[in-house]
Amino acid sequence: TIRLDLSKMEPSSQFVSLRYECCSQSNSQSRSLHRSFIALMNCVICGYQGLVDGGENICSASWESVSMMLQLGGTVIGSARCKDFQTREGRMKAACNLVKLGITNLCVIGGDGSLTGANEFRTEWSGLLADLVRAGKISAEEAKKSSHLNIVGMVGSIDNDFCGTDMTIGTDSALHRIIEVVDAITTTAQSHQRTFILEVMGRHCGYLALVSALACGADWVFIPEMPPDEGWEDHLCRRLMDQRSRGSRLNVIIVAEGAISRDGKPITSDQIKKLVTDRLGFDTRTTILGHVQRGGTPSAFDRILGSRMGVEAVMALLEATPDTPACVVSLSGNQAVRLPLMECVQPALLVLCMCRSFENNWNTYKLLAHINPPDVKSNINVAVMNIGAPCAGMNAAVRSAVKMGIIQGHSMLAVHDGFDGLAHGQIEPITWTSVSGWTGIGGSMLGTKRTLPGKMMEEVSLNIAKYNIHALVIIGGFEAYVGGLELVQAREKYEEVCIPIVVIPATVSNNVPGSDFSIGADTALNTITSTCDRIKQSAAGTKRRVFIVETMGGYCGYLATMAGLAAGADAAYIFEEKFTIRDLEANVEHLLGKMKTTVKRGLILRNENCNSNYTTDFIFSLYSEEGKGVFDCRKNVLGHMQQGGTPTPFDRNFATKMGAKSVLWLTEKLKECYRHGRIFANTPDSACVLGMKKRALNFQPLADLKADTDFEHRIPKTQWWLKIRPIMKILAKYDIKLDTYEHANLEHVVNKTGSLKK
């Protein structure tokens, strides 16, 4: 809860200044967030039950009391199902407790039921106050001071089952738990040639099951939204037999707990186990994950999402008026949006939203899971290659591209060792079976190098002709983008290079123009975040210690910034945001002040190329000298560990969708470019980057992206994540200016055609 009790404060107080400034300067470019705001924060213990019970269940929260919450799973302030709040009498008690404490602003974090209750509470607020006055529990003056209740919701649910948001807080962490189990199970299943049935949560929503199936390449998935066709038992057994006949040593079946058949009857994991055992005689095991999915350390994505939504919720409450409808802070692509709470909790609308969000995942899964190559081959050869530094998720992209190509009837070719391999003929056919199991493997199975094709274009063009390559999928980082540009430029001289080309961004640096996200960046971000957790734990134990951590990224500060948000860093130095010795001095002063509180630790992140003079060693020495007698310093250079590890669920799914979509696009482009019995592609739109922009995958011509590229520093000129950097400083307790233009306006969920509108 956020206590905005203006009536009991003098007009000269800092808080009133904050309130007045935020409301009266809505058209200005910036507003101040004062430190005094935190002193007016309250926490409600155990959710609505604490609101009803009152007393010590509604207590003040300080900056220091929440300083170690970021890396903790679950909920520190507790949650409880409350039958009392479902009754008007219970809501009257809750209203009375709020009025007595002067609280007129409430932030509710929960699922559909919690937010529906919040909406009802606000709707009947005036009636509750009137009843309390009549009952003599509050005075008329108290009722007048608390005449309206502002409510902002944030969606916390592992099922991702709330309309209006692309992702709910907790979903990504739950997927991490599931995939960890799948990876562990896979090793034993392969050893013993077993079939594993994994049951995951999702009574009414199969998001976790479906995305997990995509992420691990499961043989079958059962979800409540898409009951299987009649006779699914025979189809499932055929599928498992086909996989075994192709040499697969394991089968994975994922079941949502709410899975049903066409006639509405439950499909249970035990039922599936009996079917597989009786009909096929396979050694079959069942694993029910249960509440393990709700626990554990939150992922980097969830920490950043929760932090961004929390800041946006506070701003929404500060800007609220008695006429402002209750809203939910949601995520649309990479943007925070505010949606009317009333619209989001309508059951009919929820079904519509779920259908739209599921369609893409479901169609991709069905295509990649079913081995149904066409009877007639296309006589098209599509080559796949990795370029640049290796990163987690590259193999998942190759797998889906190869499988989608085979489904389209194409012959797929693997190019080893990047453009070097293309120039030297390291090219061979790649099959459906050969890429099985690649989804969860980090690095690059094809091999990758940073070499660009410009100096060996003659050899490249000869091998494109020799191996009759009709289209090219390039998966990699900035070198893949530049290499693609060099191939486009070479079209004027080498006719063999006039083929459709698609570049899929895959790099931990997240620095490829044309895409908000790159494959591999999420895995690297989680690696940095988990390392920082351990570092913070060490610092908290020894007290009065500051750690300087160097991250990768070249000149791109994405990893340092987002890891700083996810790990609760005090500062993150990046190339894109210039800093001086005065900034370093201010950061040291900030840490000196922090050591006087109960939070006696510090964390500073530095992007590897943020400044050629202010190196990691220099910053370490500066902090060590200035902190003498108050804190000591340690430094860590994370290095190439950021490029390794198994891909996260996000990277697996992102790569799977990107690989599949790239080949579908190439298939259509090949039809357009077929002239006089051969392929000839020389238009700008025949060589594109496939990138994520806001909430959609788009193909953008390589040539069009040159204007938005800083080639010297290998970064895009515009980067969306720079706009959220102030949040990190706000959460580190700096006095800063916050750009009002980055705050969301109220939007409606859907119009008549089912699309978002303002």
DRENTOR-810054 format. One record per residue (C-alpha): x, y, z; residue in one letter. Coordinates in steps of 0.1 Angstrom, whole numbers, padded with zeros to 4 digits, always signed. Layout:
<recs>
XYZA
...
</recs>
This chain:
<recs>
+0000+0000+0000T
+0011+0036-0006I
-0001+0061+0020R
-0010+0094+0004L
-0025+0111+0035D
-0024+0148+0024L
-0049+0159+0050S
-0026+0153+0080K
+0004+0170+0065M
+0014+0206+0063E
+0014+0222+0028P
+0052+0229+0031S
+0060+0192+0036S
+0082+0174+0010Q
+0055+0149+0003F
+0029+0175-0006V
+0054+0191-0029S
+0059+0157-0046L
+0022+0152-0050R
+0016+0188-0063Y
+0045+0186-0087E
+0034+0153-0102C
-0001+0164-0107C
+0005+0199-0120S
+0035+0192-0143Q
+0020+0164-0164S
+0031+0181-0196N
+0067+0187-0185S
+0096+0165-0195Q
+0107+0154-0161S
+0095+0151-0125R
+0114+0145-0092S
+0111+0114-0070L
+0119+0125-0034H
+0135+0101-0010R
+0109+0110+0016S
+0083+0091-0004F
+0096+0058+0010I
+0087+0068+0045A
+0050+0068+0036L
+0050+0032+0024M
+0031+0005+0042N
+0029-0033+0037C
-0001-0055+0042V
+0009-0089+0056I
-0010-0119+0041C
-0030-0101+0015G
-0067-0094+0019Y
-0067-0113+0052Q
-0042-0088+0066G
-0063-0060+0053L
-0094-0074+0070V
-0076-0082+0103D
-0057-0049+0104G
-0035-0042+0134G
+0001-0053+0130E
-0008-0068+0096N
-0006-0033+0082I
+0029-0021+0090C
+0053+0005+0076S
+0081-0005+0052A
+0115+0012+0049S
+0140+0013+0021W
+0163-0009+0042E
+0136-0035+0050S
+0131-0044+0014V
+0167-0042+0003S
+0173-0079+0001M
+0140-0089-0014M
+0150-0088-0050L
+0165-0123-0052Q
+0139-0140-0030L
+0112-0162-0044G
+0076-0164-0032G
+0064-0133-0013T
+0081-0119+0018V
+0050-0101+0030I
+0029-0132+0025G
-0003-0141+0007S
-0034-0159+0018A
-0068-0169+0004R
-0094-0148+0023C
-0130-0159+0025K
-0137-0129+0048D
-0129-0104+0020F
-0154-0121-0003Q
-0182-0109+0020T
-0194-0073+0024R
-0188-0075+0061E
-0152-0084+0056G
-0147-0056+0030R
-0162-0032+0056M
-0136-0042+0081K
-0108-0038+0055A
-0122-0003+0046A
-0124+0007+0082C
-0087-0003+0088N
-0076+0017+0058L
-0096+0048+0068V
-0082+0047+0103K
-0047+0047+0089L
-0054+0074+0063G
-0046+0050+0034I
-0064+0059+0002T
-0042+0042-0023N
-0038+0005-0027L
-0014-0015-0050C
-0026-0051-0054V
-0002-0078-0067I
-0020-0110-0076G
-0039-0130-0102G
-0073-0127-0117D
-0092-0134-0085G
-0072-0109-0064S
-0076-0081-0090L
-0113-0089-0094T
-0117-0085-0056G
-0098-0052-0058A
-0121-0039-0085N
-0151-0048-0065E
-0136-0032-0034F
-0131+0001-0052R
-0165+0000-0069T
-0183-0002-0035E
-0159+0020-0016W
-0183+0050-0011S
-0211+0026+0001G
-0187+0009+0025L
-0178+0043+0040L
-0215+0053+0043A
-0222+0020+0062D
-0192+0026+0085L
-0204+0061+0093V
-0239+0048+0101R
-0225+0021+0123A
-0204+0047+0142G
-0171+0030+0133K
-0157+0060+0115I
-0166+0097+0117S
-0181+0117+0089A
-0149+0138+0088E
-0128+0106+0084E
-0151+0094+0056A
-0147+0128+0039K
-0109+0126+0040K
-0109+0091+0025S
-0138+0098+0001S
-0121+0078-0028H
-0098+0048-0031L
-0072+0046-0058N
-0063+0011-0069I
-0035-0001-0092V
-0030-0038-0099G
+0001-0058-0110M
-0004-0093-0123V
+0014-0120-0104G
+0006-0155-0117S
+0027-0183-0130I
+0000-0193-0154D
+0003-0162-0176N
-0035-0163-0177D
-0044-0126-0174F
-0058-0106-0203C
-0040-0075-0214G
-0004-0084-0206T
+0022-0103-0226D
+0037-0118-0195M
+0027-0120-0158T
+0051-0117-0130I
+0063-0152-0120G
+0057-0170-0153T
+0093-0169-0166D
+0106-0182-0132S
+0082-0211-0133A
+0094-0219-0168L
+0129-0219-0155H
+0120-0245-0128R
+0102-0267-0154I
+0131-0266-0179I
+0156-0274-0152E
+0137-0305-0144V
+0132-0315-0181V
+0170-0311-0187D
+0177-0333-0157A
+0152-0359-0167I
+0165-0360-0203T
+0199-0374-0193T
+0184-0403-0174T
+0157-0409-0200A
+0184-0412-0228Q
+0205-0435-0207S
+0176-0460-0201H
+0155-0454-0233Q
+0126-0442-0213R
+0094-0422-0219T
+0088-0394-0194F
+0055-0378-0187I
+0058-0345-0170L
+0028-0329-0154E
+0029-0291-0149V
+0006-0266-0134M
-0023-0250-0154G
-0058-0260-0144R
-0074-0236-0169H
-0045-0223-0188C
-0019-0244-0206G
+0007-0217-0212Y
+0034-0234-0190L
+0028-0267-0207A
+0028-0254-0242L
+0059-0231-0239V
+0078-0259-0220S
+0070-0283-0249A
+0083-0258-0274L
+0114-0252-0253A
+0124-0288-0249C
+0110-0302-0282G
+0085-0325-0264A
+0069-0353-0285D
+0034-0344-0273W
+0017-0318-0252V
-0018-0318-0236F
-0034-0285-0227I
-0069-0275-0217P
-0073-0249-0245E
-0066-0275-0273M
-0082-0309-0265P
-0067-0336-0288P
-0087-0350-0317D
-0107-0382-0314E
-0084-0412-0316G
-0055-0393-0301W
-0044-0425-0283E
-0035-0441-0316D
-0019-0410-0329H
+0003-0406-0298L
+0015-0442-0299C
+0024-0438-0336R
+0043-0407-0329R
+0063-0423-0301L
+0071-0454-0323M
+0082-0432-0352D
+0106-0413-0329Q
+0121-0446-0316R
+0124-0460-0351S
+0144-0429-0361R
+0169-0436-0333G
+0156-0414-0305S
+0164-0428-0271R
+0138-0409-0252L
+0103-0395-0254N
+0089-0365-0235V
+0052-0359-0230I
+0041-0327-0212I
+0007-0325-0196V
-0011-0295-0181A
-0029-0305-0149E
-0062-0292-0164G
-0058-0312-0197A
-0091-0325-0211I
-0104-0345-0240S
-0129-0333-0267R
-0158-0345-0245D
-0145-0326-0215G
-0131-0355-0195K
-0098-0351-0177P
-0066-0365-0193I
-0043-0375-0165T
-0006-0384-0165S
-0015-0418-0150D
-0039-0424-0179Q
-0012-0416-0204I
+0014-0437-0187K
-0010-0467-0187K
-0016-0462-0224L
+0021-0460-0234V
+0030-0490-0211T
+0002-0513-0222D
+0003-0506-0260R
+0040-0500-0266L
+0057-0517-0236G
+0079-0486-0232F
+0096-0481-0198D
+0076-0451-0187T
+0079-0427-0157R
+0057-0399-0145T
+0069-0367-0127T
+0045-0343-0112I
+0062-0310-0105L
+0036-0294-0083G
+0046-0264-0062H
+0082-0266-0071V
+0072-0244-0101Q
+0062-0216-0077R
+0094-0216-0058G
+0131-0209-0063G
+0150-0177-0071T
+0132-0154-0095P
+0146-0151-0130S
+0162-0119-0143A
+0132-0113-0165F
+0108-0115-0136D
+0130-0092-0114R
+0131-0066-0141I
+0094-0070-0149L
+0084-0066-0113G
+0107-0036-0108S
+0094-0018-0138R
+0058-0026-0130M
+0063-0015-0094G
+0076+0019-0104V
+0049+0024-0130E
+0022+0014-0104A
+0035+0041-0080V
+0034+0067-0107M
-0001+0057-0117A
-0012+0062-0080L
+0005+0096-0078L
-0013+0107-0109E
-0047+0093-0100A
-0077+0115-0094T
-0112+0105-0080P
-0123+0101-0117D
-0094+0079-0127T
-0105+0043-0132P
-0087+0015-0114A
-0060+0002-0137C
-0036-0027-0142V
+0000-0021-0151V
+0009-0045-0179S
+0036-0054-0204L
+0031-0049-0241S
+0062-0059-0260G
+0089-0040-0241N
+0066-0012-0230Q
+0047-0007-0198A
+0010+0000-0204V
-0019+0008-0181R
-0052-0010-0187L
-0086-0004-0171P
-0090-0031-0144L
-0127-0035-0152M
-0119-0045-0188E
-0092-0070-0179C
-0113-0091-0155V
-0142-0098-0179Q
-0143-0135-0185P
-0154-0133-0222A
-0125-0109-0229L
-0100-0133-0211L
-0110-0161-0235V
-0104-0138-0265L
-0070-0127-0253C
-0059-0162-0245M
-0069-0174-0280C
-0048-0147-0297R
-0017-0153-0275S
-0019-0191-0279F
-0023-0193-0316E
+0013-0185-0325N
+0029-0209-0300N
+0004-0236-0308W
+0009-0234-0345N
+0047-0234-0342T
+0046-0264-0319Y
+0023-0284-0342K
+0045-0278-0372L
+0078-0287-0355L
+0065-0317-0335A
+0048-0335-0363H
+0071-0353-0388I
+0050-0348-0419N
+0074-0340-0448P
+0055-0335-0481P
+0054-0362-0507D
+0068-0339-0534V
+0102-0322-0528K
+0107-0285-0536S
+0142-0290-0552N
+0152-0260-0530I
+0185-0261-0510N
+0185-0239-0479V
+0218-0234-0460A
+0220-0226-0423V
+0251-0211-0406M
+0263-0195-0374N
+0284-0163-0374I
+0302-0144-0346G
+0307-0154-0310A
+0288-0184-0298P
+0257-0180-0275C
+0230-0201-0259A
+0200-0206-0282G
+0219-0207-0315M
+0213-0245-0317N
+0176-0241-0310A
+0174-0217-0339A
+0192-0241-0362V
+0170-0270-0351R
+0137-0252-0359S
+0150-0238-0392A
+0161-0273-0403V
+0129-0289-0393K
+0107-0262-0408M
+0127-0264-0440G
+0122-0302-0442I
+0085-0297-0436I
+0084-0273-0465Q
+0100-0300-0487G
+0134-0283-0489H
+0168-0299-0486S
+0187-0284-0457M
+0224-0278-0457L
+0246-0272-0427A
+0276-0248-0431V
+0303-0253-0405H
+0325-0226-0391D
+0307-0196-0405G
+0318-0178-0437F
+0351-0196-0435D
+0332-0229-0439G
+0312-0215-0467L
+0343-0203-0485A
+0361-0237-0480H
+0332-0260-0487G
+0325-0272-0452Q
+0289-0279-0462I
+0269-0310-0457E
+0232-0321-0456P
+0215-0319-0422I
+0185-0340-0413T
+0155-0340-0389W
+0171-0366-0367T
+0206-0350-0366S
+0191-0318-0349V
+0170-0337-0324S
+0179-0326-0288G
+0196-0294-0299W
+0172-0271-0282T
+0188-0274-0248G
+0224-0274-0259I
+0244-0242-0255G
+0271-0229-0278G
+0271-0237-0315S
+0270-0272-0328M
+0277-0260-0363L
+0308-0241-0352G
+0311-0203-0356T
+0337-0177-0364K
+0339-0139-0366R
+0353-0139-0402T
+0334-0117-0427L
+0329-0128-0463P
+0341-0096-0480G
+0377-0107-0485K
+0368-0142-0498M
+0336-0134-0518M
+0350-0152-0548E
+0352-0185-0530E
+0319-0179-0512V
+0301-0173-0545S
+0317-0204-0561L
+0305-0227-0533N
+0270-0212-0534I
+0269-0223-0570A
+0287-0256-0564K
+0263-0267-0537Y
+0233-0251-0555N
+0223-0230-0524I
+0191-0212-0531H
+0186-0194-0498A
+0207-0186-0467L
+0198-0184-0430V
+0225-0166-0410I
+0223-0169-0372I
+0246-0147-0353G
+0255-0113-0338G
+0268-0080-0353F
+0292-0100-0376E
+0261-0118-0391A
+0245-0084-0398Y
+0276-0069-0414V
+0283-0102-0433G
+0247-0100-0446G
+0253-0065-0458L
+0285-0075-0476E
+0267-0103-0494L
+0240-0078-0505V
+0267-0054-0517Q
+0284-0083-0536A
+0252-0090-0556R
+0263-0063-0581E
+0294-0084-0590K
+0285-0120-0581Y
+0252-0132-0595E
+0255-0164-0574E
+0249-0143-0542V
+0215-0131-0556C
+0196-0154-0533I
+0171-0146-0504P
+0190-0141-0471I
+0177-0138-0436V
+0197-0128-0406V
+0186-0140-0371I
+0201-0119-0343P
+0219-0142-0318A
+0244-0126-0295T
+0248-0120-0257V
+0255-0083-0265S
+0220-0076-0279N
+0235-0051-0303N
+0220-0062-0337V
+0201-0033-0354P
+0165-0042-0362G
+0156-0062-0331S
+0148-0053-0295D
+0161-0087-0284F
+0188-0111-0295S
+0189-0149-0289I
+0214-0156-0261G
+0211-0123-0243A
+0186-0136-0217D
+0208-0166-0209T
+0238-0143-0204A
+0217-0119-0183L
+0206-0147-0160N
+0242-0159-0156T
+0253-0124-0146I
+0224-0120-0122T
+0230-0153-0105S
+0267-0144-0101T
+0257-0110-0086C
+0234-0128-0062D
+0263-0148-0049R
+0285-0117-0047I
+0258-0098-0028K
+0255-0127-0004Q
+0292-0125+0002S
+0291-0088+0007A
+0261-0090+0031A
+0280-0115+0052G
+0313-0096+0055T
+0296-0062+0057K
+0310-0029+0044R
+0321-0043+0011R
+0316-0031-0025V
+0320-0053-0055F
+0330-0040-0090I
+0317-0065-0117V
+0327-0062-0154E
+0302-0076-0179T
+0305-0084-0216M
+0286-0065-0244G
+0313-0047-0264G
+0301-0011-0266Y
+0265-0021-0259C
+0254-0016-0223G
+0224-0038-0224Y
+0238-0066-0202L
+0252-0041-0176A
+0220-0021-0174T
+0195-0050-0172M
+0217-0070-0149A
+0220-0039-0127G
+0182-0038-0125L
+0179-0075-0119A
+0206-0076-0092A
+0199-0044-0075G
+0231-0026-0084A
+0240+0008-0072D
+0253+0019-0106A
+0260+0005-0140A
+0286+0023-0162Y
+0279+0020-0200I
+0293+0035-0232F
+0259+0050-0243E
+0256+0071-0211E
+0287+0092-0208K
+0301+0096-0172F
+0328+0117-0157T
+0350+0117-0126I
+0322+0138-0110R
+0298+0109-0115D
+0322+0085-0101L
+0326+0108-0071E
+0289+0110-0066A
+0286+0072-0067N
+0313+0069-0040V
+0295+0094-0018E
+0263+0075-0023H
+0280+0043-0011L
+0296+0060+0019L
+0261+0071+0029G
+0247+0036+0023K
+0273+0021+0047M
+0257+0042+0075K
+0225+0023+0071T
+0218-0014+0078T
+0225-0022+0041V
+0262-0024+0044K
+0271-0036+0009R
+0275-0022-0026G
+0274-0035-0062L
+0287-0017-0092I
+0285-0030-0128L
+0308-0019-0156R
+0303-0027-0193N
+0337-0038-0207E
+0340-0010-0232N
+0322+0018-0214C
+0353+0040-0212N
+0388+0034-0224S
+0403+0055-0195N
+0380+0046-0166Y
+0388+0009-0167T
+0377-0017-0142T
+0411-0015-0125D
+0409+0023-0123F
+0373+0022-0108I
+0384-0005-0084F
+0414+0016-0073S
+0393+0047-0070L
+0366+0031-0049Y
+0392+0013-0027S
+0410+0046-0020E
+0379+0067-0014E
+0363+0040+0007G
+0392+0035+0031K
+0380+0031+0067G
+0344+0028+0055V
+0343+0000+0030F
+0367-0023+0011D
+0364-0034-0025C
+0366-0065-0046R
+0364-0069-0084K
+0351-0097-0107N
+0356-0099-0144V
+0329-0124-0156L
+0344-0131-0190G
+0333-0159-0213H
+0311-0176-0187M
+0284-0152-0200Q
+0284-0169-0234Q
+0281-0204-0220G
+0255-0225-0202G
+0222-0241-0212T
+0197-0217-0229P
+0170-0202-0207T
+0133-0209-0216P
+0131-0175-0232F
+0161-0181-0255D
+0149-0215-0265R
+0114-0204-0274N
+0126-0171-0290F
+0151-0191-0311A
+0126-0217-0320T
+0101-0192-0333K
+0127-0172-0351M
+0142-0202-0369G
+0107-0214-0380A
+0095-0180-0392K
+0127-0173-0411S
+0123-0205-0433V
+0086-0198-0439L
+0096-0163-0450W
+0123-0176-0473L
+0099-0201-0488T
+0076-0173-0498E
+0105-0151-0510K
+0118-0180-0532L
+0085-0181-0550K
+0087-0144-0557E
+0123-0146-0569C
+0118-0176-0592Y
+0125-0163-0627R
+0131-0182-0660H
+0137-0215-0642G
+0161-0201-0616R
+0163-0181-0584I
+0173-0145-0588F
+0169-0121-0558A
+0184-0086-0560N
+0158-0064-0544T
+0165-0049-0509P
+0136-0068-0493D
+0151-0101-0503S
+0178-0098-0476A
+0164-0090-0442C
+0170-0091-0405V
+0142-0109-0386L
+0138-0090-0354G
+0115-0085-0325M
+0100-0050-0324K
+0078-0043-0294K
+0055-0074-0296R
+0059-0086-0332A
+0085-0104-0353L
+0093-0083-0384N
+0115-0086-0414F
+0135-0054-0422Q
+0158-0050-0452P
+0194-0050-0442L
+0200-0020-0464A
+0173+0000-0445D
+0190-0006-0412L
+0223+0010-0421K
+0211+0045-0412A
+0204+0033-0376D
+0238+0017-0372T
+0269+0030-0354D
+0293+0008-0373F
+0324+0021-0354E
+0310+0009-0320H
+0289-0019-0334R
+0256-0008-0318I
+0222+0005-0330P
+0218+0043-0328K
+0184+0038-0310T
+0181+0014-0281Q
+0148+0010-0263W
+0163-0001-0229W
+0181+0032-0224L
+0147+0047-0214K
+0144+0025-0184I
+0179+0031-0169R
+0166+0058-0145P
+0146+0030-0127I
+0178+0015-0115M
+0189+0047-0099K
+0155+0053-0084I
+0156+0019-0068L
+0192+0025-0056A
+0179+0057-0038K
+0193+0084-0060Y
+0176+0118-0064D
+0171+0119-0102I
+0148+0132-0128K
+0124+0107-0143L
+0112+0113-0179D
+0074+0116-0179T
+0072+0105-0215Y
+0083+0070-0206E
+0052+0065-0184H
+0023+0047-0198A
-0010+0062-0207N
-0043+0045-0200L
-0052+0022-0229E
-0082+0000-0236H
-0077-0037-0239V
-0094-0044-0273V
-0116-0028-0298N
-0142-0046-0319K
-0116-0061-0341T
-0097-0074-0311G
-0066-0052-0314S
-0051-0029-0289L
-0060+0007-0291K
-0054+0039-0271K
</recs>
